[in-house]
């Protein structure tokens, strides 16, 4: 993984439906932002994070971020009815739901119970329905990212440890120009 990311840092990792290319470097930056959100929101390794949305590059980044954070991903199909999605969330014991815009629009009217997890947009990282800690974390992600990575992230920051936990690797290693 380390070599693939380093060697292809400025290469397209995928193209979305609109034709927009996403680079490996974009994917790494999005994963880091999700990790900051999880940490600030009090999510721990082993906690469950539900993902519900259409396949997109952002959804893929969210999935990688959950896995690399060592949280447990709970995939909920977005083509279920709003009622079935909320039932699945209740049973999932998830601490957080990452959801795309179209799915959230179907869920939001009926999403008021306190036994449902906080909700963050997988599209842009904003808090859609969240208690104070998660809402504050979502608002602070960009500032915390800039603080933690004032020079940004470069290919040289990616290490073998990134396969297991990219955030820990970036925090503990020295920046290598690259």
C-alpha positions in Angstrom: 0.0 0.0 0.0 2.8 2.4 0.9 4.5 2.0 -2.4 1.2 2.3 -4.4 0.3 5.5 -2.7 3.8 7.1 -2.9 4.3 6.0 -6.5 0.9 7.2 -7.6 0.4 10.3 -5.3 -0.6 12.6 -8.2 -2.3 9.9 -10.3 -6.0 9.3 -10.5 -7.2 6.7 -8.1 -10.8 6.8 -9.6 -13.2 8.9 -11.6 -16.6 9.6 -10.4 -19.9 9.6 -12.4 -19.5 13.2 -13.4 -16.0 12.5 -14.8 -14.1 14.3 -12.1 -10.8 12.6 -11.3 -9.7 11.9 -7.8 -6.1 11.5 -7.0 -4.5 9.2 -4.4 -3.5 12.4 -2.5 -7.1 13.5 -2.4 -8.1 10.1 -0.9 -5.4 10.3 1.8 -6.4 13.9 2.7 -10.1 12.9 3.0 -9.2 9.9 5.2 -7.2 12.1 7.5 -10.1 14.5 7.8 -12.4 11.7 8.7 -9.9 10.4 11.3 -9.8 13.9 12.9 -13.6 13.9 13.0 -13.7 10.5 14.6 -11.1 11.4 17.2 -12.6 14.7 18.1 -16.1 13.1 18.3 -14.8 10.6 20.8 -15.0 7.6 18.5 -12.6 4.8 19.6 -11.1 1.9 17.8 -13.7 -0.9 17.9 -16.7 1.5 17.9 -19.2 1.0 15.2 -19.7 3.5 12.4 -22.6 3.0 10.1 -22.3 3.9 6.4 -25.3 4.5 4.2 -25.2 6.1 0.8 -24.7 5.8 -2.9 -21.4 4.5 -4.2 -19.2 7.6 -4.6 -15.6 8.5 -4.2 -16.4 10.2 -0.9 -18.3 7.2 0.3 -15.2 5.1 -0.6 -13.0 7.5 1.4 -15.3 7.2 4.4 -15.2 3.4 4.2 -11.4 3.4 4.1 -11.3 5.9 6.9 -13.5 3.7 9.2 -11.5 0.6 8.4 -8.1 2.4 8.9 -9.3 3.9 12.1 -9.9 0.4 13.3 -13.6 1.1 13.9 -16.1 -1.4 12.8 -18.0 -0.4 9.6 -21.7 -1.2 9.5 -22.8 -1.1 5.9 -26.5 -0.3 5.5 -27.9 -0.4 2.0 -29.2 3.0 0.9 -32.0 1.5 -1.2 -33.9 0.3 1.9 -36.9 2.3 3.0 -36.3 5.0 5.6 -38.1 2.9 8.2 -35.8 -0.1 7.5 -32.7 2.0 7.6 -33.6 3.4 11.0 -34.5 -0.1 12.2 -31.1 -1.3 11.0 -29.4 1.6 12.8 -31.2 0.9 16.1 -29.9 -2.7 16.0 -26.4 -1.8 14.8 -25.3 -0.1 18.1 -23.4 2.4 15.9 -21.9 5.5 17.5 -22.1 7.5 14.2 -23.8 7.4 10.9 -22.0 8.7 7.7 -24.7 9.3 5.1 -24.9 10.9 1.7 -27.3 13.8 0.9 -30.0 11.9 -1.1 -30.3 9.2 1.6 -30.4 11.8 4.4 -33.2 13.7 2.7 -35.3 10.5 2.8 -34.4 9.9 6.5 -34.3 13.3 8.1 -38.0 13.8 8.7 -38.3 10.6 10.8 -34.8 10.8 12.4 -35.5 12.2 15.8 -35.2 9.4 18.3 -32.5 9.6 20.9 -31.6 5.9 20.4 -30.2 6.7 16.9 -26.6 7.6 16.3 -25.3 11.1 15.5 -25.3 11.8 11.8 -22.5 13.4 9.7 -22.6 14.0 6.0 -20.3 11.7 4.1 -20.4 14.3 1.3 -18.9 17.2 3.1 -18.3 16.2 6.8 -21.0 18.5 8.2 -23.1 17.5 11.2 -26.6 16.8 10.0 -28.1 15.7 13.4 -25.6 15.5 16.2 -25.1 16.2 19.9 -22.7 18.9 20.9 -19.5 16.9 20.8 -20.0 15.6 17.3 -21.3 18.9 16.0 -18.3 20.7 17.4 -15.9 18.1 16.0 -17.5 18.5 12.5 -17.1 22.3 12.6 -13.5 22.0 13.7 -12.1 19.4 11.2 -10.6 21.9 8.7 -9.0 24.0 11.5 -7.6 20.9 13.2 -6.3 19.5 9.9 -4.5 22.8 9.2 -3.1 22.7 12.7 -1.9 19.1 12.6 -0.6 19.3 9.0 0.5 22.9 8.5 2.6 21.9 5.4 -0.1 19.6 4.1 0.4 15.9 3.5 2.8 14.7 0.9 3.6 11.2 -0.5 6.6 11.0 1.8 4.3 11.0 4.8 2.9 7.6 3.9 4.5 4.7 5.7 4.0 0.9 5.9 2.1 1.6 9.1 -0.5 3.4 7.0 -2.0 0.1 5.9 -3.0 -0.5 9.5 -3.6 3.1 10.7 -2.8 6.1 8.4 -3.5 8.7 11.0 -1.1 7.2 13.6 1.6 6.9 11.0 1.3 10.6 9.9 1.4 11.8 13.5 4.4 9.9 14.6 6.7 10.1 11.6 8.8 13.1 10.5 7.8 14.8 7.3 9.9 13.6 4.4 10.0 16.0 1.5 8.5 14.3 -1.5 
